[in-house]
């Protein structure tokens, strides 16, 4: 397994996103993004325009209401306050300016609970409005995702019910749960046929093995695939 660094997303942002209906882990694992690395082969689409090139100008932060504009375009941030959004914007720009891999940044946001469209929009708007020199680093090609692409199976989950083999990959998942957590494996999506489950109220390490065709439900803890 590759060594990982961690980007603190922030408790304030997490709480606001829960209110908005999107749960995001307190931290998102960034797989080696503190150092530059190859972004791999570009996607087949050749358009390299930022997603908001037609509606967002690369204006200086002092003259543009960055947080409200992001909030109006990124659905899952509708209930997040200005300060929390700007903390994320500054962190994103710092990562991009330091040479972090845009694909790894994109994947970390999606793994944390954001939809592909919301997180790409956030990355593109952060760059266009706060660090325009990085706009070319957050295009569809650069992050390796385009509208209409089939969602990728997640390797890290923190809240919700997921179909194994569709929403998440099959395999062993492990979670270090500082405030307790819960997981359950189901034979179908009815939520009635429980194959196995576990619950803890205190700090604990939990794990389960997800098998293709099953459904897995987790809450209050981030589980990451370990094999």
N, C-alpha and C positions, 0 to 999 in steps of 0.2 A: 504494500500500500504506500502511496506517495505521502510525503510529509505534508501537513496542512497548516496554513495560517488562518487566523480568524478575524473577521471584520465585525465589530460590534454594531449591530443595527440599532439597538437602544430600546430600553423598556418602554419609554413613552410612545415610540412608534408602534411597538407590539400591541400595547394596550389600545391605541386608537384603531389599529387595523382589526382587532378582535371586535370592537364596537361596530366597525364597518362590515363585518361579516367575513373577513379574511384573516386567518390566523397565521402569523409568521413567527418562526423560531427567534429567540433572543439573539442568537448569533447565526451567521450563514458561513459555512466553510468555503473558503476561497482556495482552490487547489493550486498553490504555488503562484498566486497572482502578484506577489510583491516583486517578482522579477519578470522581465520580458520573456516571452516564449512564442514559438510559432503558432499562428492561428489556424494552420492547416489549409486545406484546399478551400477556395471560395465556393459559395453556393452557386447553383446553375444560373440563377437570375443575375443579370449583369448590372442592374440599376444600383447605383451607389449613393443615391440621394438620401439624406436624413429623412426619417419618417414624417417629420413635421416641417419639411422645407417650405411648404406652401403657406403655412400659417404662423410659423415662428421665425423671427429674425434673430440673428446673433447679436442682440443688443447687450450693452453693459449691464451688469446686475443692478447698478444704482438707478437705472432708468426703466427697469422691467419688473413687474410684480411676479417674481419667479414662482413662489409657492402657490399663490392663487391660480396661476396659469396651469401649473402642473396638476393641481387638484381638480381643475375643470376638465382635464383630458385623461387623467389616470383614475379609473373608476374606483379601485381599491384604496385610494388615498383620499376619498371624499370627506372622511371625518378626521383626517390627520391635521394637526395644527401647523402653522407656518414654521415655528421653530424646529419641530421634528422633521419636517420636509427639508428644510434648509440644511440640517445636520446631514441628512442622507445625500443631498445634492453636493455638498462640499466634500464628503467622503468619496463619492463617486468620481468627482473631478480630480481629487488627489490621486486616487488609484489610476485613473486614465493617464494623468500627467506623468506618473512615475513609471509607466510602461507596462501596467498590468494587462494581462490577456483579456480582451473584450469578451471572448467566448466564455472564459471561465467566470468573469463577472456576471454575464448573462445567465449562465447555468446556475450560479449560486443563488441569484434572485429567484429564479423559477423553482429551485429546490426548496427555498425557504417558504414558498406558498403563493408567490405572485403568478398570475397567468403570463404566458409568453408575450402577449400583446401589451399588457400593462407594464411589464418590466422593460421591454424594449422601448416603449414610449417614454418611460421615466428616464432611461439612460440617454435617449436622444434629446429630450428636452433639457436635461441637466447640462449636457454638453453645449447645446445651442444657446442656452440662456446664461450659463455661468462660466463655461470654459470653452468658447467656440473653436479654439485651436484643435480641440479633440473631436470635433463633429464627425470627421471621416472615420473615426474609430468605432462609431456606434451605429453604422448603417446596417441594413438587413444582412448584407454580405459579411460584414465584419463580425457580427455576433452569431452568424450561422443559422439564422431563422428568418422566414418570410411569412407574411400573412397567407393563410391557407395551408401551411405545413401541418402535418399530423402532429399532435402533441407528443413529446417524447416521454417515455416512461421515467418516473422519478426514482431517484435513489435515496432521497431523504424526505420524510413526511413528518408532520407535526400535529395535524388535526384533520379529522374527517374520515370518510370511508372510501377505500380504493380497490379497484379490480386488479388483481395480480395478473401481469402479462399485458395489461392495457395501460392502467394509470401508474403502476409501479412495477419494477422488475421482480422476478422471482428470486428467492435467496434468503440468506440470514440477515436480519436487521437487529441492531443493538441500540439501546438508548440509555444515556446517563441522565437520570431524571432527578434533579435536585429537589423538586417539590412534589414528587409523586407522579404517577401516570397510570394509563390503562391501555391495553391492547386486546383485540379479539380477532380471531379468524372465523369466517363464516363460509358455509358451503354455497350460499347464493346471496343475492342482494336483498333478501327479505329482512335480514337482521334477526331472524328467529333461530336459524339452525347454527348454533355456535359449536365449532370444532374444538376450540381451546381459547382460553383467555387468562389474563392476569391483571391484578390491580395492586398498587402500592400507594400509601399515603405519605410516606417519608422518602428521604433521599435514597435512591436505589439504582442499580443497573438492571435493566430489563432486556430481554431479547426474545425473538420469535423467528420462525422460518416460514416465509410466505411461499405458497405453491401456486403455480399457474392454474387459473380457473377459479380460485378462491377469492373471497373479498376480505379485506383487512380494515379494521377500524382502530384508530388510535386517538388519544387525547392527552393533553397536559404534558407532553414530552415529545422531543424530536428523536425519531428513530432513523438511523442511517445504515444503508446496506454495507455489510462488511465482507461479502464474498460474491 
